[in-house]
Amino acid sequence: MCRKVLTAIFFVFLQVLSAYSAIIEEGFEKGTLDPAWKVEGQALISSALFHGGAKALVAGEKSTLTLDFSKTDTFGKVTFWVYDNKLKADWQKDGFVNGPYWGIKNEKGEVFMLGVTFKDHTTGDKLYNWMSTTEIGGENYIWWMDIKRTEGWHKWELDYPDDKVSIKVLKDDKETPSDWTLSRYKTGWKGGFNGIVIKGNKQFLGDIKEPFYFDDIKIESK
C-alpha cells in the first residue's frame, strides 16, 4: 500500500516537472539585447536600476520590443519584473499618454498587455489596466484593474495553461481581482501565444520621459 502511494506521488511529481518543455530566462546581464528581439524604436540596457544582477531593460519612448520564442502559438506562463516609478501625466499638458505596457502576443500579431494609461478623467496615475487588440477599439480599449500602483519592483505573471480557462494575471504572486465579464478573456484567448511584447511611453505633447524598467523575464512554454 505504501509503495503504491509513493509511486503515485512520484508520478504526479514527474507530471509537474514536465508541465513546461521549454524555459527561457533573460536578465540582460550581457549588456546588449539578444538579436532574437525585434526592436521598433530604441532599447537600452541600463545599470541605473535592476532587480537581479546589475542590469535591466528600458524601452525607449514610443518604442515596441517583441521577442518570439516560438514559430507557432503554444501555451505557458510569462513572468516580468517591472519597476514602476509612479509616473504621472498632466493630461492638460501632456495629452493622451499610453504606456508603458508589457504582455504577450500571438502568431497573428494580436497582443494582450498590462500597463498604465493616462487620459482625461481616468485613474491611470493610481491603477493599472489591461489592453487587448482583439477587443473592439484595439489599443484604445482599456479596462481598469482594481490594483493600486505603488513605486518599486513588482512581479507580474500571465498564466495561460490552455484554452479551458481564462488568462490568469498575478501581481506579486496574488491573482488580480480584475473583472473579465465584459471581455472575451472571460472564456479565454483562443489558441495560445508565441511571444512577448514591451512598449515604452507614448508621448504626444509633454516632456514625460521617465522610463519603467524590466528585468528577470521568464518564459515557460509547453
N, C-alpha and C positions, 0 to 999 in steps of 0.2 A: 504493500500500500504506500509506504513512504517513498519507495523508488518510483512509483507511478506519479506521485505528486511532484517529486523533484524533476522527473522527465518533462512533465507538463510545464513547470516553471521555466526550465531551460529552453523549451521550445518557444514559449512566449518571449523570453529574453532575446532569442535569436531573431524573432519577428520584429522586435523593437529596433534591434541593431540594423536590420536590413530595410527599415522604413524608407530610407533615402539612399539611393545608389551613388549619388554624386554630391560632393560638398566643395564649394568654392569660398575661400576667405580672402578678403582684401583689407589690409591695414595701411596701405600707401607708404610703407616704410622704405621702399626703393627710392622714393623722392621724385619719381616720374610716373605718369599714368600708363598703365598697361596698354599696349597697342590694340587690344581687343575692345577697348572703349571707343565709342563713336562720339566725337565732340563737335557740337554746333555752337560756336562761340569760344569761350575760354574756360579752361580748368586749371586750377592752381593747387599744388601740394604745399601745404603750409605747416610750419612748426610753431605758429603763434598759439594755437590751441590744439589739443589732441586728447583722445580718450585712452587709447592703448598705444604703447610705443612712444614715438616722438613726432609723428606727423599725422595730418588729416587732410581731407579733400575740401576744397572750396569751389563751388560752381559759380562762374562769373555772371555778372549781371546780364539778363536776357539770354543766358546760355542753357542748352539742353544736353545732358550727358546720358548716353544709353550703353548698356552692356548686355549683349545677347549671349546667354550661356548655352543655348540650345537652338538648333535649326527648326525644331518643331515645338509646339506647345506641350507642356507637361504640368505636373502638379508638385507642390512642395511648400517650403517656408522660406521667407526672406527676413533677415534681421538688419536693421540700420541703427547705428548710434548717431544721434543728431544733437548738435549743440544749438539751443535756442537762446538768442541774445535778447529776447523780448522786444524785437524790432517793432516799432510803431510807425504809423504813417498819418500825416495830416492830410486827409482827403481833399480839403480845400486847396492845399498847395500841391500835393503830390498826385492827385487824381486817383485813378484805379490802380492799385498795386497788387499784383498777383505773384504769389510765391514767397519763399522757396517751397518746392514740392519734392516728394520722394515716393516711389512706389514701384508698381510692376507694369509690364506691357505684354501684349501677346503678338503672335505672328502677323496679325492684321495691322498692327501698329496702334491698337486701342490701348489706353492707359487707365489705371486706377491708382490715384495718388493721394497722399496725405500731405497736409501743409497748413499754410496760413494765407489768408486773403484779406485785403483791406479795401473797403468800399464804403460809400456813403451809407449811414445808418446800419452798419454791420458791427459785429463784435470781434473782428479779426485781431484786435490788439489783446483780446482776453481769451479766446477759444481757438482750438484747432478745427480744421474742417477736412472733408474729403471731396475729391472731384473725379469725375469719370467722363471720358469722351464717348462712352456708349450711351450716356443719358441724353435726352433732348436738350439741346443747347450746348453740348460738348463741354469745352473747358470753361464756359461761362456758367455751367450748372454746378453749384456747390451746395454742400449740406453740412451744417454745423454739428460738431460733436460736443457733447457736454463734458469736455475735457479742458480744464484751465491750463493756460500757458504759464510755465514757470521757467526762469532762467537756469541754464545749466545743461549738462548732458542727459539725454533721455534715450531709452531703449525702445525702439518701435519694431514690432513683428507683424508681418502679414502671413497668416497661416491659411493655406489653401490646399488641403489634402486631396480633395476630389470634388466632383460636381454634386455630391449628395448634400453638401452643406454650404452655407454662405461663407465668403471670405471672412475670417476672424481677424480682427485688429486688436493688438495688445500694446499698451504703453507701460513701460516699466513693469512688465510681467503681469499686468492686470488688463483684463478684457475691457475694451472701451464700451461704455454704455450708449452706443450710437443707435439711433432709430433707423433701421433699414426698411421700414414699412413701405415708403413711397419709392423705393428703388428696386431695380431688377436684381440687385445684390441680395435681396431678401431670399431669393431662390438660388443664388449663386451665379457667378460669372462663368458661363459655359465654356468649356474647352481648355482651361488652364492658362499658363503664361510661359514665355520663353526668354524673358529678360527683365532688367530693372531700369529705371529712369530717374534722373535727378535734374531738377530745374532750379536755376538761380532766380533772384528777384527780377521782376519785370517792371521796369521803370518807364514812366511817360513824361512826367513834368518835373518832379522834385529831385533832391540830391541824396536820397537814402541809398547808401551803398553797403552798409554793414552786412557782412555775409553770415549765413549759417555754416557750420562745419559738419562734415560727415566722416565717420570713421568706423572701423571694425565691421564692415559689411560681410554678411554671411548668407550664402545661397545654398539651400538644401533641396535637392530635386530628386524625383523618382526616375 
